[in-house]
Amino acid sequence: MMLRWVLAALAILVGSGLSATAKDDAALRFPTLSDYLGGPNLKNVRLSPDGEHVAATRVEVNQQVLTISDADAADNAVMAIPMGGVAIDWIEWVSTNRILMRTYLNDDAIERDAALKRAFAGGRRTYVPTLLMFELDTRQFKKITPAGNVWFSNSTGAEILDTLPDDEKHVLIMGYKKGGFNLYKLNLNTGWVKEIAEGGKKTVGWATSKEGFPEFRFDSNRRRSYLQIFANVPNSNGKTHWRKVRKVKLNREGGNLTAPEFEVLYPGEDAGFYYVAARPEGASETAIYLYDIRNDTFVEKVSPESSFDIQQAIFNVDERKLDGVSYYTDGLQVVMSSAGLQADVDWVRHELGVDLNVQPLERSKTGQKWLFFVSGPTNSGAYYLFDRESRALELFGNRRDGLAESITSEVEVVRFETRDGVELTGYLTRPFNTSPGRIPPLVMMPHGGPESRDVFGFDFDAQLLASAGYQVFQPNFRGSSGYGKSFADRGRREWGRKMQEDIVDAHNYLVSQGIAEDGRACIFGYSYGGYAALAAATLTPEEYQCIIAGAGPSDLIKMLDWERREEGSKSFAYNYWVAHIGDPDVDERELIAVSPARQAERVLRPVLILHGADDDIVPVQQSRIMEKALRRAGKSVTYIELKDSSHSYMPLEDERLYYTEILTFLNQTCR
């Protein structure tokens, strides 16, 4: 197969990117709102095992196109197949000639395409996930119909677990049958499946050994708020049993980085060992460890020493070994396991720009061809092909063509000190070509989580606001992830207190340095950031000229009561939030004092609230409560409910409404 690298992380690429060359500002245009909306126009970029071809999906004229390109002439597609109404979820090379993909199909889409119509002749055709095989030599699609009523569901987002490099006929994949998600070995030629391990109704994933033996099973609750990790350990009679080894909180914010307490990554070289990202008892930072499954012990720390959380590992799939790690300080740091690999990564970064985030994704089995995703604070994402022998570096494509062709705003790192002497970091995005002496209005934009973080990379919201003439500051307040456990723990039970004071101190610092002007600032945040915005409206009511809160908790007691009803008073998820926010049975007075809806009469500035009607992380009732409290107090409030949106997903129509309302509100209240 190929020397493919797997990036093992919960969330690896925060909005970032690069265009083909350094931007020639004279040839570019200012971005429009449409450039920021919707998904990327290039995704699912995969290098073939022999390094000869690159497969990808592109969005052209409102439909996906499957492209197969020559890796030596990536701008010339060997094949470009319009998919009509068929959506491709993921693609995977299973040999040098065959690509497996999971698609979503409907009758109309199939009827419009002769090749798909042949592939689905006589089969059940509804809008459900379907596996398709595409063969390069015949240029034909083949529907993979699993035997035994196994369904490859999309409800877990599962992809292929193992392509089995030494077995081109089979893959390991998760499928649904009889109320549970099981592990199967799928024959790609016949569709026959062999059950490798049986899961249950709560099973959402598996991890296997190099030989395809199930090593871990992952179960979760209905809301996917936590993950229970089970290890398959041997009994004295030669059989095995599932032993629960960890329970961890899942981050569902989407787009933001978190530091996992324990995350299963990839099989070790020897049976019974696995690489994990973990923060063992007594450790401050997350790091990569070799973990002994049977004895539940951390054998060896394999990532370099760092005061930052190391969240991502780069694995050589064919040789089944760790090839490197990557993590964020401000920008992305990549540390490879050999001097030769490190030299290649450093060479690519030097050629493209040292401020860019250069992430190796895949390389061919011979190791000659590489695929990189390259990012940067002013660039929205690009894929590059690198030939190790010839040192040829070629742009394959931009993730978002509209933004690659647009003027974007510079970002700088700002260090500042809080009132109690804690040094913090934030990222300042200033509008392009701001004239000397001009101070644009400021938008303070605290991140969600709160145990998440911002990085020195492309942030879509910050760039969108900068293109509208605002400078944007993103502070990593105490309680953020990425800086180790002790820093994250400083945010425990500091909602509306120390974490809020950090945001105030960031604003005051920018004003003191002449970067921002007092009286020309707004605060805007989503999720926890939405709470921070509402808290600013009530705790420091004169600080900002306007308040924008997306999906933010407003009544912490009712929020915790909702979590308790949803999860149970003894649940892992509920007790996590009690530890981080407070106990409503013990800390009622303190929680009332920092609950914006309970302090609505203190608000002095206009407030814009936006929330998805289908949000199951922060219930929409939290925003309805806040709106009602503000109206009862006679305050200026605009409330927008996004009828088809959840916490982490917005359809295009809702997304357009969301940003249009924000930009209109800012233009009216903060210029």
C-alpha positions in Angstrom: 0.0 0.0 0.0 1.6 3.3 1.0 3.6 5.1 3.6 0.6 7.1 4.6 0.6 9.3 7.6 -2.4 9.3 9.9 -2.9 12.5 11.9 -4.3 11.1 15.2 -6.1 13.9 16.9 -9.6 15.0 17.9 -9.3 18.1 15.8 -6.2 18.7 13.9 -6.7 21.6 11.4 -8.1 24.8 12.8 -9.0 27.3 10.0 -5.8 28.0 8.2 -4.2 28.1 4.7 -2.0 29.3 2.0 -2.4 30.3 -1.7 -0.1 29.3 -4.5 2.5 31.9 -4.0 3.0 35.0 -1.9 0.0 37.2 -2.6 0.3 40.0 -5.0 -2.1 42.5 -3.4 -2.5 44.5 -6.5 -4.0 41.5 -8.3 -6.3 40.6 -5.5 -9.8 41.7 -4.5 -11.4 42.3 -1.1 -13.4 39.2 0.0 -17.2 39.1 0.0 -19.4 37.5 2.6 -20.0 34.6 0.2 -16.3 33.8 0.2 -16.6 32.9 3.9 -19.8 31.0 3.7 -20.3 27.3 3.2 -17.8 24.5 3.2 -14.4 24.3 1.3 -14.4 23.9 -2.4 -11.6 21.4 -2.2 -11.5 18.5 0.3 -10.8 14.8 0.6 -7.4 15.2 -0.9 -5.6 11.8 -0.9 -2.3 10.6 -2.3 -2.3 7.2 -4.0 -0.1 4.4 -2.4 2.4 4.6 -5.3 2.4 8.4 -5.3 1.3 8.5 -8.9 -2.1 10.1 -8.4 -4.1 12.4 -6.2 -7.8 12.0 -5.6 -9.9 14.8 -4.3 -13.4 16.2 -4.3 -14.1 19.7 -5.6 -17.3 21.8 -5.5 -18.1 23.2 -8.9 -21.4 24.9 -9.9 -23.2 23.5 -6.8 -22.1 19.9 -7.2 -19.2 17.8 -6.2 -16.7 16.6 -8.7 -14.4 13.6 -8.1 -11.0 14.3 -9.6 -8.1 12.0 -10.2 -4.9 13.9 -11.0 -1.4 13.0 -12.1 0.8 13.7 -9.0 3.6 15.0 -11.4 1.2 17.4 -13.1 -1.3 18.1 -10.4 -3.0 20.9 -12.3 -4.1 18.5 -15.0 -6.9 16.2 -13.9 -6.7 12.7 -15.5 -10.4 12.3 -14.6 -13.1 14.7 -13.5 -16.4 13.1 -12.7 -19.4 15.3 -11.9 -21.4 13.7 -9.1 -24.7 15.5 -9.7 -26.7 15.4 -6.4 -24.4 12.8 -4.9 -22.4 14.0 -1.9 -19.1 12.3 -1.1 -18.4 12.1 2.6 -14.9 10.6 2.4 -12.6 8.8 0.0 -9.8 6.3 0.6 -7.3 4.6 -1.7 -7.5 0.9 -1.0 -5.0 0.0 -3.8 -3.2 1.9 -6.5 -6.2 1.3 -8.8 -9.2 1.5 -6.5 -10.8 4.2 -4.4 -13.5 3.5 -1.8 -15.9 6.3 -0.9 -18.9 6.8 1.3 -21.6 8.8 -0.4 -25.1 10.1 0.1 -27.4 9.3 -2.7 -30.9 9.9 -3.9 -33.0 8.7 -6.8 -32.8 11.9 -8.7 -29.0 12.1 -8.6 -28.7 8.5 -9.7 -31.2 8.9 -12.6 -29.1 11.8 -14.0 -25.9 9.8 -14.2 -25.5 6.8 -16.4 -22.6 5.3 -14.6 -24.3 5.6 -11.2 -27.5 4.3 -12.6 -25.7 1.1 -13.7 -24.0 0.8 -10.3 -27.3 1.0 -8.5 -29.5 -1.0 -10.9 -32.0 -3.1 -8.9 -30.8 -1.7 -5.6 -32.6 0.2 -2.8 -32.1 3.9 -3.5 -32.8 6.3 -0.7 -30.9 9.2 0.9 -28.7 7.0 3.1 -24.9 6.5 3.3 -23.7 4.1 0.6 -20.3 2.7 -0.2 -19.0 3.1 -3.7 -15.8 1.8 -5.3 -14.2 3.6 -8.2 -11.7 1.7 -10.4 -9.2 3.8 -12.4 -8.5 1.3 -15.1 -12.2 0.7 -16.0 -13.4 4.2 -14.9 -16.5 2.5 -13.4 -18.3 2.8 -10.1 -19.3 -0.2 -8.2 -21.8 -0.2 -5.3 -20.5 -2.2 -2.3 -23.6 -3.9 -0.9 -22.7 -5.6 2.4 -24.2 -9.0 3.1 -26.2 -9.7 6.2 -28.2 -6.5 6.6 -25.1 -4.5 7.8 -25.5 -0.8 7.3 -22.6 1.6 7.2 -24.2 4.4 9.2 -23.2 8.1 9.2 -24.4 8.7 12.8 -20.9 8.2 14.3 -18.9 9.8 11.5 -16.8 6.6 11.3 -14.4 6.1 8.5 -12.4 3.1 7.5 -10.5 1.8 10.6 -7.8 0.1 8.7 -7.1 -0.4 5.0 -5.0 -3.5 5.8 -2.0 -2.6 3.7 -1.0 -6.3 3.1 -4.6 -7.3 2.0 -6.0 -5.4 -0.9 -9.3 -7.4 -0.8 -10.4 -6.3 2.6 -10.8 -3.3 4.9 -11.8 -3.0 8.6 -14.9 -0.8 9.0 -17.6 -0.2 11.5 -21.2 -1.1 10.6 -24.6 -1.1 12.2 -26.6 -4.2 12.8 -29.3 -5.3 15.3 -29.1 -2.1 17.4 -25.3 -2.0 17.7 -22.2 -0.7 16.0 -19.9 -3.7 15.3 -16.5 -4.1 13.8 -16.4 -5.8 10.5 -13.9 -7.1 7.9 -15.4 -6.2 4.6 -14.6 -8.0 1.3 -14.4 -5.2 -1.3 -15.0 -7.7 -4.2 -18.0 -9.6 -2.9 -19.5 -7.3 -0.2 -19.3 -10.2 2.3 -18.6 -9.0 5.9 -17.1 -10.9 8.8 -18.0 -9.7 12.3 -14.7 -9.2 14.2 -16.2 -7.8 17.4 -19.7 -7.0 18.6 -20.6 -3.6 20.0 -23.7 -2.2 21.6 -26.2 0.6 21.3 -23.7 3.0 22.9 -20.7 1.9 20.8 -19.3 4.7 18.6 -15.9 3.5 17.5 -13.2 0.9 17.6 -9.4 0.7 17.5 -7.5 -2.3 16.2 -4.0 -3.8 16.4 -1.7 -4.1 13.4 -3.1 -7.5 12.8 -6.7 -6.3 12.9 -7.5 -7.5 16.4 -9.9 -5.2 18.3 -7.9 -3.5 21.1 -10.3 -0.7 22.1 -14.0 -0.1 22.0 -15.5 3.4 22.5 -18.9 3.9 23.9 -20.7 7.2 24.5 -24.0 8.6 25.7 -26.8 9.9 23.6 -25.5 13.5 23.5 -21.9 12.4 22.8 -20.8 14.5 25.8 -18.3 11.9 27.1 -16.5 8.8 25.9 -16.0 5.5 27.8 -12.9 3.7 26.6 -12.7 -0.1 27.0 -9.6 -2.2 26.4 -9.7 -5.8 25.2 -7.6 -7.7 27.7 -6.9 -11.5 28.0 -8.3 -13.8 30.7 -6.4 -16.6 32.3 -8.5 -19.1 30.2 -7.2 -17.6 26.9 -10.3 -15.6 26.2 -10.6 -11.9 26.5 -12.9 -9.4 28.2 -13.6 -5.7 27.9 -12.2 -3.6 30.8 -13.1 0.0 31.2 -9.9 2.0 31.3 -11.0 5.7 31.0 -13.9 8.0 30.8 -13.2 11.3 29.1 -15.1 14.5 28.1 -15.7 14.9 24.4 -15.3 18.4 22.9 -18.2 19.1 20.5 -17.4 22.8 19.8 -15.9 21.9 16.4 -12.9 23.8 15.0 -11.2 24.5 18.3 -8.3 22.5 19.8 -8.6 20.7 23.1 -6.0 18.8 25.2 -7.3 15.3 25.7 -6.9 13.6 29.1 -6.6 10.3 27.2 -7.0 9.7 23.5 -6.2 6.4 21.6 -4.1 7.1 18.6 -2.4 4.2 16.8 -1.0 0.6 17.4 2.5 0.2 18.7 5.1 -1.9 17.0 4.4 -4.8 19.4 1.1 -6.5 20.2 -0.7 -5.2 23.3 0.8 -1.7 23.1 -0.8 1.5 21.7 0.3 5.1 21.3 -2.0 7.5 23.2 -2.2 11.2 23.8 -2.6 11.5 27.6 -2.1 13.5 30.7 -1.2 10.9 33.3 -1.6 11.5 37.0 0.8 14.1 38.1 1.7 15.4 34.6 0.9 19.0 33.7 1.0 18.7 29.9 -0.6 16.3 27.4 2.0 14.3 25.6 2.3 11.2 23.4 2.9 7.9 25.3 3.4 4.2 24.5 0.6 2.6 26.6 0.5 -1.0 27.8 -3.1 -2.1 27.3 -3.0 -5.2 29.4 -1.4 -3.6 32.5 -3.0 -0.2 32.0 0.3 1.6 32.4 2.2 4.3 30.5 5.5 2.6 29.4 7.3 5.5 27.7 6.8 9.2 26.8 7.7 9.4 23.2 7.1 13.1 22.4 9.6 15.8 23.1 9.6 17.8 26.3 7.4 20.9 26.0 5.5 23.3 28.2 2.6 23.1 25.7 0.1 20.2 25.2 1.2 17.9 22.4 -2.1 16.9 20.8 -1.3 15.3 17.4 0.9 12.4 16.3 2.0 11.5 12.8 2.1 7.7 12.1 3.6 5.7 9.3 0.8 3.3 8.4 2.8 0.9 6.3 5.7 0.5 8.7 3.4 0.9 11.7 5.5 3.3 13.6 5.5 6.8 15.0 7.1 9.3 12.6 6.6 12.5 14.5 4.3 14.8 16.5 2.9 18.3 16.0 1.5 20.8 18.4 0.7 24.5 18.8 2.8 27.0 20.6 1.4 30.0 18.8 1.8 28.5 15.3 2.2 24.8 14.5 5.4 23.0 15.5 6.3 19.7 13.7 8.9 17.4 15.3 9.8 14.4 13.2 11.5 11.3 14.4 14.5 11.3 12.1 16.8 14.1 10.9 16.0 13.3 7.3 12.2 13.7 7.7 12.7 16.8 9.8 15.0 18.3 7.1 12.2 17.8 4.5 9.5 19.4 6.6 11.9 22.3 7.5 12.8 22.8 3.8 9.1 23.0 2.7 8.4 25.5 5.5 11.4 27.6 4.5 10.4 27.6 0.8 6.8 28.7 1.6 7.3 31.0 4.6 8.4 30.5 8.2 5.1 31.9 9.6 3.2 29.2 7.9 1.8 26.0 9.5 3.2 23.1 7.5 1.5 19.9 8.3 2.6 16.6 6.6 -0.5 14.5 5.7 0.7 11.6 3.6 3.6 10.2 1.6 3.9 7.4 -0.8 5.2 4.0 0.1 8.6 4.7 -1.3 8.7 7.9 0.7 9.5 10.1 -2.4 6.1 11.9 -2.7 4.6 13.9 0.1 1.2 15.6 0.5 1.2 18.7 2.8 -1.6 20.9 4.2 -0.1 24.3 4.5 -1.7 27.1 6.6 -1.0 30.6 7.8 -2.6 33.5 9.6 -3.5 35.3 6.3 -4.3 32.2 4.2 -7.3 29.9 4.3 -5.7 26.6 3.3 -3.8 24.8 0.5 -2.5 21.4 -0.4 1.0 20.9 -1.7 2.8 18.1 -3.4 6.5 17.7 -2.6 9.0 15.4 -4.5 11.7 14.5 -2.0 14.3 13.6 -4.7 13.8 16.5 -7.1 12.9 19.0 -4.4 9.9 20.0 -6.6 7.1 21.7 -4.6 3.8 22.2 -6.4 0.5 23.6 -5.3 -2.3 21.1 -5.7 -5.1 23.3 -4.8 -6.5 25.9 -2.4 -9.1 24.8 0.1 -11.2 27.9 -0.6 -10.5 29.5 -4.0 -12.4 32.7 -3.2 -10.3 33.5 -0.1 -7.1 32.5 -1.8 -7.8 35.1 -4.4 -8.7 37.8 -1.8 -6.9 40.3 0.3 -6.7 39.0 3.9 -5.6 40.8 7.1 -2.3 40.4 9.0 -2.3 38.8 12.4 0.2 39.5 15.2 0.9 37.8 18.5 0.3 40.0 21.6 1.6 39.2 25.1 0.1 41.0 28.0 0.0 40.7 31.8 -3.2 40.5 33.9 -3.9 42.5 37.1 -2.6 39.6 39.2 0.6 39.1 37.2 -0.4 36.2 34.9 1.2 36.5 31.4 -1.3 35.7 28.6 -1.3 35.5 24.9 -3.7 36.8 22.3 -3.9 37.3 18.5 -4.7 40.6 16.9 -6.1 40.7 13.4 -6.0 44.2 11.9 -7.8 45.3 8.7 -5.6 45.2 5.6 -3.7 48.4 4.8 -4.7 50.3 8.0 -3.2 53.7 7.6 -0.7 54.9 10.1 -2.4 56.7 13.1 -5.8 55.2 12.3 -7.3 53.0 15.0 -10.1 50.8 13.8 -12.9 49.9 16.1 -12.2 46.7 18.1 -14.1 43.5 18.4 -13.0 41.5 21.4 -13.6 37.8 20.5 -13.1 35.2 23.4 -13.2 31.6 22.2 -15.6 28.9 23.2 -15.0 25.8 25.3 -13.9 27.3 27.6 -11.2 24.6 27.7 -10.1 25.3 24.1 -7.8 27.9 22.6 -7.1 30.1 19.6 -3.9 29.8 17.6 -1.7 31.9 15.2 -3.6 30.7 12.2 -6.4 31.7 9.8 -9.6 32.5 11.8 -12.6 32.9 9.6 -14.6 35.1 12.0 -11.6 37.3 12.7 -10.8 37.7 9.0 -14.5 38.4 8.1 -14.7 41.1 10.7 -11.4 42.6 9.6 -12.6 42.7 6.0 -15.5 44.8 7.3 -13.1 47.3 8.9 -12.8 46.0 12.5 -9.7 44.8 14.3 -10.2 41.7 16.3 -8.5 40.4 19.4 -8.6 36.8 20.6 -7.3 36.3 24.1 -6.3 32.9 25.5 -7.6 33.6 29.0 -6.8 31.3 31.9 -8.8 28.1 31.6 -7.8 27.7 27.9 -6.3 24.4 26.8 -2.9 24.0 25.1 -0.8 25.4 27.9 -0.9 22.5 30.4 -3.2 21.3 33.1 -2.3 23.9 35.7 -3.2 26.7 33.3 -6.5 25.0 32.4 -7.3 24.5 36.1 -6.9 28.2 36.8 -10.3 28.6 35.0 -12.2 26.2 37.3 -15.1 28.0 38.9 -13.9 31.3 37.5 -16.8 31.9 35.1 -17.6 35.6 35.4 -14.5 36.1 37.7 -10.8 35.5 36.8 -11.6 34.4 33.3 -13.8 37.4 32.7 -11.2 39.7 34.3 -8.6 38.4 31.8 -10.7 39.6 28.9 -11.1 43.0 30.6 -7.4 43.2 31.1 -6.7 42.3 27.5 -9.0 45.2 26.4 -7.3 47.6 28.8 -3.9 46.6 27.6 -4.8 47.3 24.0 -6.1 50.7 25.0 -3.1 51.5 27.0 -0.8 50.7 24.1 -2.7 52.9 21.7 -3.9 49.8 19.7 -7.5 50.3 20.6 -9.6 53.3 21.6 -11.7 53.5 24.7 -15.3 53.7 23.8 -15.0 52.1 20.4 -15.2 48.4 21.1 -17.7 45.5 20.9 -17.5 42.0 22.4 -18.6 39.0 20.3 -18.4 35.3 21.2 -19.9 32.0 20.6 -20.7 29.2 23.2 -18.6 30.0 26.2 -17.5 33.1 24.3 -21.2 34.0 24.1 -21.5 33.7 27.8 -18.4 35.9 28.2 -20.0 38.6 26.0 -23.3 38.5 28.0 -21.3 38.6 31.3 -19.4 41.7 30.0 -22.8 43.3 29.4 -23.8 42.8 33.1 -20.5 42.8 35.0 -18.7 45.6 33.2 -21.7 47.3 31.5 -19.9 50.4 30.3 -16.9 48.7 28.8 -18.3 47.9 25.3 -20.5 49.7 22.9 -22.4 46.6 21.9 -22.7 42.9 22.8 -23.0 39.9 20.4 -23.7 36.5 21.9 -24.0 33.3 19.9 -25.4 30.2 21.7 -24.2 31.4 25.1 -25.3 30.2 28.5 -27.1 33.0 30.3 -28.5 31.4 33.5 -25.9 29.1 35.0 -28.2 27.6 37.5 -30.8 26.6 34.9 -28.0 25.5 32.6 -26.6 23.1 35.2 -30.2 22.0 36.0 -30.6 21.1 32.3 -27.3 19.2 32.3 -28.5 17.3 35.4 -31.8 16.4 33.8 -30.1 15.3 30.6 -27.2 13.4 32.1 -28.1 12.5 35.7 -26.8 13.9 38.9 -24.2 11.2 39.2 -23.1 11.4 35.6 -19.5 12.2 34.4 -20.7 15.1 32.2 -22.7 16.8 34.9 -20.0 16.5 37.5 -17.5 17.9 35.0 -19.5 21.1 34.7 -20.1 21.3 38.4 -16.3 21.2 38.9 -15.8 23.9 36.3 -18.8 26.2 36.9 -20.0 25.6 40.5 -22.5 23.5 42.4 -26.0 25.0 42.2 -26.9 23.3 45.5 -24.0 24.9 47.3 -23.0 28.0 45.2 -26.4 29.4 44.3 -25.6 33.0 45.4 -22.3 33.0 43.5 -23.9 31.6 40.4 -26.7 34.1 40.4 -24.1 36.9 40.6 -22.4 35.8 37.4 -25.5 34.7 35.5 -26.3 37.4 32.9 -30.0 36.7 32.7 -30.2 37.2 36.5 -28.5 40.6 36.2 -30.3 41.9 33.0 -31.2 45.3 34.7 -27.5 46.2 34.7 -27.1 46.1 30.9 -26.5 49.5 29.3 -25.6 48.6 25.7 -27.6 47.1 22.8 -27.4 43.3 22.7 -27.6 40.9 19.7 -28.3 37.3 20.6 -28.2 34.4 18.0 -28.9 30.7 18.7 -29.6 27.5 16.7 -33.1 26.0 17.5 -31.6 22.5 17.5 -28.7 23.1 19.8 -28.2 20.2 22.2 -25.0 21.5 23.8 -26.3 24.9 25.0 -30.1 24.7 24.8 -31.8 27.4 22.9 -33.9 28.2 26.0 -30.7 29.9 27.4 -31.0 32.6 24.8 -34.8 32.8 25.1 -34.4 33.4 28.8 -31.9 36.1 28.2 -34.0 37.9 25.6 -37.0 37.7 27.9 -35.0 39.1 30.8 -33.7 42.0 28.7 -37.1 42.9 27.4 -38.6 42.8 30.9 -35.9 45.2 32.0 -36.5 47.5 29.1 -33.2 47.0 27.4 -32.3 47.1 23.7 -32.1 43.5 22.4 -32.3 41.8 19.0 -32.9 38.0 19.0 -32.3 35.8 16.0 -33.2 32.1 16.2 -31.6 30.0 13.5 -34.4 27.4 12.8 -32.3 24.7 11.1 -29.0 25.1 13.1 -27.5 23.1 15.9 -24.5 24.2 18.1 -21.8 23.2 15.6 -23.7 23.1 12.3 -25.4 25.8 10.3 -26.9 25.3 6.8 -25.9 27.9 4.3 -29.1 30.0 4.7 -28.7 30.2 8.4 -25.0 30.9 8.2 -25.7 33.8 5.8 -28.4 35.2 8.2 -26.0 34.8 11.2 -23.2 36.8 9.7 -25.5 39.4 8.0 -27.1 40.2 11.3 -23.7 40.5 13.0 -22.3 42.8 10.4 -25.4 44.9 10.3 -25.5 45.2 14.1 -21.8 46.2 14.3 -22.3 48.8 11.6 -25.1 50.4 13.6 -23.5 50.3 17.0 -19.7 50.4 16.7 -18.0 52.4 14.0 
